[in-house]
Amino acid sequence: MKKYIFLLIIFSLFYLINCDNIFSSDDDNTTDFLNCGSPRFSNDGQQIVYIKTLKKPSCMSNDGINEIFISDIDGSNTRQLTVQNGMLSQPMFSINELYVFYKYNKDTSTNIYRINIDGGNITNLTNNNFANSIRDISKKDNEILFYSTRDDTTGIYIMDYEGENVRCIKYTDGYVEHAKFIPNCDQIVFDDNSRIYRIDLDGSNLRCLTDGDDRGYYPEISQLGSEIIYIVYDGDWDIYKMDIDGENKINLSENDVVDFSPTISPVGKNIAYYSDRDGNCEIYIMNLESGKQTRLTNNEADDLSPIFSPDGLKIAYISERNDNWCIKILDIEN
């Protein structure tokens, strides 16, 4: 059981899943690709960008190759953006929706690329022999927050949409899995070595928000920039909330099961997450004021990694159906 839960957690962290077809019916037997994942809504909520792992010819490896696709949220108007025959991941729309940014693993390096929304003008923004990974896109400036192993160490950096004006915010103790811009101010939060920190964009005013016996991973910020949702491992995974200054820590899902992958609604009233409390992983929503929790999915499949649409009315998630995985979208009101 522990091994099973661990594998589900790994799938959630990287958003890479076996897939039959995006928005597919349960009896669809399409087999032209192996995997899909990393769904991200466009800023107007009308499209989703995501990864498909395509099958390779039989003379090649069975591992497949990842490419970037875009679809309307009803599954129509699907188009392939990239043809790079490699391991692509972490697709994200630019705030102006003119570009998609993504990570490309090639040989011994991992670089951040930009592609036009029509599939043209692929640009390597980092262009080095180190590991570079996208962490967030600024909603007020044309800036990209990313993790890198350049400078012979690990650190958090910022660059613009052209890959210029690169500056290091903070050298870190290890791999930074999660980092986010704080809305309405020039700061970020990030996790490093099982702690959550806040720091100004110029690298000043570093503050540990989970010091002492506290631990924390994967901080998510409310749109008002006043609260942080994060996860803690204390024998199982629980979801916590704290103020942006690290005060008033509350365990929102105190139990003996896995509650994981929380995401905050745009208006900040609800969080969505997945839990295995009912025997398998299902999607839940919690009202942050009342603490009321509502199960949104109810089937024998494992449902993971929910994300809200920009208007907060829909949730996209990944689901195992007929021994395959697919991307599903549900209307919260229904």
N, C-alpha and C positions, 0 to 999 in steps of 0.2 A: 504493500500500500504506500509506504514512504517513497519507494522508487517511482511509483506511478505518479504521485503528487509532484515529486521533483521534476519529472519530465513535463508535466503540465505547466509548471512554473517556468521552465526554460522556454517552452513554446510561447508563453505569454510575454516573457521579457523581450524576445526577439521578433515576435509577431510573424513567425514563419510557420506555415501550416500546410499539410496535405490538402488538396482542394479538387473538387470535381468541376465546379463552374461557379463563377461569381453570380450570386442571386439565383442559383440553379434550383430547379424543382428536385424533390428527393429521388425521383426516378430517372434523372438525367444520367446517362452513362458515357458522357463525353470523356475521352481519354487523350486529348492532344496536349495536355500538360499535367504535371505532377503535383505542384504546390502553388499556393497563393497566400498572401498575407499583407501585413503592414497597411491596412486601409486607413486613409486620411481623407476627410471631407475638404472640399474647396471652401473658400471663405464665404461664398454665397450659399453653400449647402446643397448645390445642385449636382455636383460631381464627386466622384471618389477616385483617388489615385491609389494604386496598389501594386504588389509584386505577383507575378506568375512565374513559377519554375517550369520551364518548357522541357519536354523530352528531347534528348539528343538522339542523333542517328545511332543505329545499333552498333556501329563500329567504334563508337565513343563510349565514355563512361556513362553509367546509369544515374549519376548524381544529378543531372539536369543543369540548366542554366537559368538564371533569373533575369527577367526583363520587366520594364515598367509599363503598366497599362493604365488607361483612364476610361471610366464608364460613367454614364448618368446614373443617378441613384436608383432608377428603376431597372438598371441592368442593360439599358439600350445604349446605342452610340459608342460601343466599345472600340477602342483603338490602341494599338501598340505604339508607345513612344520611342523605345530604344531597341536597337538590334546590335548589342555589344558582345553577345556570346560569353557572358561572364557572370560573376556573383554580384548582383546588384541588390541593394536594400535601402531602408530608411527613406522612402520617397516622401517629400513634403512640398506643398504648394508655396510659392512666394506670396507675400501679403498682397501684391498687386495682381496675382494670378497670371502673370506673363510667363513664369518659369516653374519648373519642378526641379528641386534639388534632391540628390540621392548619393549614396555611398557605393563605390565600386571597388571590390577586392580583385586585385590583379597581381599575379606573381607574389612578391613579398611585401607589397605596399597596399594601402587602402586609402583612396582619395575621394574627395567630395566633388561631384560634378553638377553642372547646371545644364538643363535642356529647355528649349522653348516649348511652350504649351502645344505647339503644332508638330513637335518632334524634330525641329531643326536646331542647328547651331549648338552642338554638344561642346561644352567647355570644361576642362579640368581646372577647378578653382584652387586646389591646394598643390597639386603637381610636385610631389616629393616622394621620397622612398620610405616614408613613415606611416604610421597608422593614424588616420583622421576619420572622425565620426561626427555626424550632425547630432546636435542635442536640441536646438530650438531655433525658430525663426522669429525675429522681433516683429511685433504688431504695430510699432510706431516708426521704426527706422528700417532702412534696407540693410539689415545686418543679420548675420548668421552666427549662432553660438555653437562652438564645436570643441571636441576633445581631440588632443593630438599628442603624439610621442616625439615631436620634433624637439630640438634643443637638448637632446640627450636626456630627457626626462619626460614626465607626464604633466599635462596641464590643460587648462580651459582657456580658449581663445575666442576672439571675435574677428570677423572679416566682413567686408561688404559683398554685394551681389557680384562684383567683378573679381573677387578673390584678392582684392587690394586692401590696404589699411589694416593689415593683420596685427593684432596686439594680444599679448598674453595678459589675462586677468589674474590668474593664480596658478603657480606650479602646485601640483597635488601629490599626495602620498601614494596614490595608486590609480587604478582605473576608475573613471567617473562614468557611471552608468546613466545618470540622470542629471540634467541641469536645465533650468528654466529662467527666462526673463520674468521679473516681477512687473506686472502691469502698472503703468502710471508712475514709475520711478526708474532711476538709472541703477538698478541692482539686479542681481541674479541669486537664485538658491541652487545648491548642488549637493550631491552626496559624495563622500570620499571616505573610504575606510570605515564604513558603517556609521558615519556621522552625517548630519545635515548642517550645512553652512549657508550664511548669507554674506554677500560682499558687494561693494560698489563696483561699477563697471571699470573704474580706473584702478582697481586693485586695492583700494583702501577700505578701512572699516570692516575687516573680516570678523565675523562672529559665529561661534559654534552654537547652534540652536538645540542640539541634543548632546549635552555634555554629561559628565558624571556617569551614572549607570544607564543613562538613556542611549538608545540606538535608533537609527532611522535610515530608511532607504526610499528611493523613488518619490521625491517630493513633487506634488502637484499644487499649483497656485490658483486660488480663486480669482475671478476676473477683476474683482475690486482690489486685489493684492493685499487682502487683510488676513487671510487664513491659508494654512498649508495642510494638505492631506498627505499622509505618508504611511508606510507600512513598517511593522516591527516584527521580528522573529523572536518568540519566547517559548519555543517548543512547537508552536504553530504560527501561522501568519495572521496578524491582526491589523486592522486599519485604525489609524490614529488621526486626530486633528489637533493643531496648535495655532496660536496667533502668529503673525508674521515675525514677531520679536522672540518667539520661542516659549512664550508663556501659555498657561491654561491648556496643558496637554490632556487630552481625553481619549480613552480607548472606545472607539465607536462600535466595535464588533467583538466585544470580549466573549470568547467561547473557545472550544477545543478543536475547532476545525480550521480549514484554510479559507481565509478571506483575502482576496488578492486583486491586483490591477485596478485600483480605484481611479476614477476620473470624475472631475467636477463639472456640473452643468454650467453653461455660460452665465446664467443668472446667479449661480452660487448657492442655490437652495437645496440641491440634491447631489448625491454622488451615485455613480453606477460602478459595479464591481462584480466579480464572480466568486462563488462560494461552493464548497463541496458538502455543505451541511446536510443535504438531503440525499446523499449517496453518490451523486456525481456533480460535476461542475455546471452550475446554472447562473444566469445573469440576474442580479438583484439591483434594486434602486432603494436608496435611503434618503429620507428627508432629514436634513441636518438640524432643523429646529425641533421637530418632534421626536426624532430617532426612529420613526416608523420605517420598517423594512418591507419591501414588496418584491416577491419573486416575479420576474418578467418572462422567463422561459420555463417550460415544463415538459421535458421529454427525456428519452433515454440517452440522448446525445450529450457530449460535453460541449458547453458553450463558454467561450473565453474572451478576454481582452475587449471590453466594451469601450466605445468612444461616442461622445455626444456630437450631434450635428450643431452647427453654429447657432441655430435658433433654439436648441435644447429640446426639440420635439421628437427627435429620432435618435436611435442608438444603432450603430453598426457594431457587429461582433463577429467572431469566427466560430464555426460550429461543425462538429463531426456528424456527417450523415452518410449512411450506407458505406461505412468504412472509408469515407473520404471527408475532406474538410472543405467548407465553403464560407463565403462572406454573406451574412444575413443583415438585413436592416429591419428594425421594428419601429412602429409608431407607438410612443409611450402611452398616449391616451387610449389606444386600442389594445 
